[in-house]
Amino acid sequence: MSSAASMWERTEGIASRHDGGGGQWIQLKNDGDREVVVFLGEPYPREVVFVDGKYELFNDVHKAAGHKSSLRVAINAALVETREVKVFEMGVMLFKELAAMRNKRPLEKWSFEVQRHGAPKDPKTRYSLLPEDQLSAADQKAYAALELIDLAALYGDTDDGA
C-alpha cells in the first residue's frame, strides 16, 4: 500500500512539473524568474513576424504589407535540476550575449543562469545570462548523451507566402 501511495506522489510531482513547465519550452514568465541550464546542440534561427498574436515565418507577403522581420533563435537546453531537455527561445539581444559568452566559456562545459528582468508583456523586458558552474568531465559526458529535440521538426517551418 505504501508503494502505491509513493507512486501517486511521484506521479503528481512529475505532472506538476509538466503542467507548469510550458511543455517543451523553457518559460520565464515573470520578473525575476530564472533557470539554470546547459545549452546543447546548434542554434535554430528563424526570421519571423508577430501577426494576430503569434509568430509566423517572415515572407514576401509580410514584406509587401510593410511588416518588419525579427530574429528568434531556438536552442536545446537541459534543465540542471532535472536534466530534462527543453527548447529555449530567445531574441537577437540574448543570442548575441550567448554567442559572446560562447567565445569565453565553451557552452558544453558550463551551466548558465538565465534570468528575466521585466513584467509579463513589458516591451522593455530583457534577459541576463551568467555562467553558473563549470561542469565536471562526467557531467559533460552525461549532458552530451541527452537526446535533443529536433528543432526543425518541432517548428515545422514552411514558407507559404514567398
N, C-alpha and C positions, 0 to 999 in steps of 0.2 A: 504494500500500500504506500509506503514512503517513496518507493521508486516511481510510482505513478504521479504522486504529488510533485516530486522533484522534476519530472519531465514536463509537467504543466508549467511549473515556474520557469524552467529553462526555455520552453517554447514561448511563453509570454514575453520573456526578456528579448528573445530574438525577434518576435513580432513587433515589439515596441521600437526596436532599432530600425526595422524595415519601414514601419509605419511613419515615423517621423524623419526618416533619413532621405526623403526625396527619391526613393528608388535607386536608380543607377547614378544619380548625380550628387555631388557634394553641394550642400546648400548652406550658405552663411546668410541667414535672412535678416538678422537684427544687428544693430550697432554693438560691437564688441564680440560677436560670435567668432570663434576661432576653431581651427582644426589643425592637427599635426599630421603631415602626410609625407610619403616618399613618392616622388614623381617617377613614373615608369614609361618607357617607350618613347615614341616620337610624337610631336605635337600634330594636331589635325586642324589646319586653318580653314576658315570659311569667310567669304565676303558676303555679308548679309544686310538686309534692311528690315527695320521693325515696322510691320504693317498689320493693322487690325489686331493689335495686341499680341503678335507673335513674330518671331524671326523667320524670314524667308530668304532663300538664296537670292542674292542680287543678280538681276539680269537686265537685258536691254529694255524690257517693258518698264521696269522700275526707273531706269536711267531716263527714258523718254518722258516719264511722269514727273521728273525733277527730284526724285529721291536720291539721297547720297548713301553710299555703302559704308559699312563699318566692319571692322575685323573682329571675329570671335574665334578663339583658339581653344580647342579641347585637348586634354591630355589625360591619360590614365594616372591615377594616384591611389596609393594604398593608404588607408587609414592606419596610423601607427597603433592605435588602441586595439584594433581587431584584425588588422592585415586584410581587410576586405577591400577589393579593388573597385573604385568608383570613377566616374568621369568628373574632372574639374574643368569648368569652362570659364574663360577669362577674356577680358578686353585687351586692347593693344597696350595700354599702360602697364598692366600687371605682366603681360607677356614679355615686354621689354625688360622689366625688372628681373623676371625669371631667366631670360636669356643672359643678362649681365651676371646674375648670380652663378649661372652655369659655367661661366668663364673663370670664376674664382673657386667654386666648390662643385666638383662633379656631382650631378644630381643623383646618380646611383649610389653614392657613398654618404649621403646626408639625408636626414629628415628635416622638414621645414615647417614652420608655423605660418599659416595664412590667417590673417585677421581682417574682419570687415570694420570699416570706420564710416558709419553713416546709417541713418534710419532707413527702413524699407521705403522704396520708391524715391529716395532722395537722389536727385541727379548729380549731386556732388559726392556721392559715396565713392570711397577709394578703398583699396586693399593693401595691406603691408605683407611683406614676405621676409621672414627671418630664418637663418639657419638654426635648427634646434639641437640636433645631436649628430655626431659622426657615427656612422653605422659600423659595427664590427664586421669582420670578413664573413662570419656565419650569417649575420643578418642580411648583408648584401646578397649573399647566395640565395637566401630564403626569399627575399623580395624579387630577385631576378627570376625565380622559378614560378612566381604567381602568374596565373592566366590573365592576359589582358583582354579588355573589351575591344572588339573590332569597331573602331570609331566610324569608319566609312559606312559599315553596315548599320550601325546604330542610328546615324543621322539620315541614312537613306537619301542623300542629297541627289536631286535631279534638277536640271536647269531647263524647265519647260518653256520659259519665255524668251530665250536667247535666240 
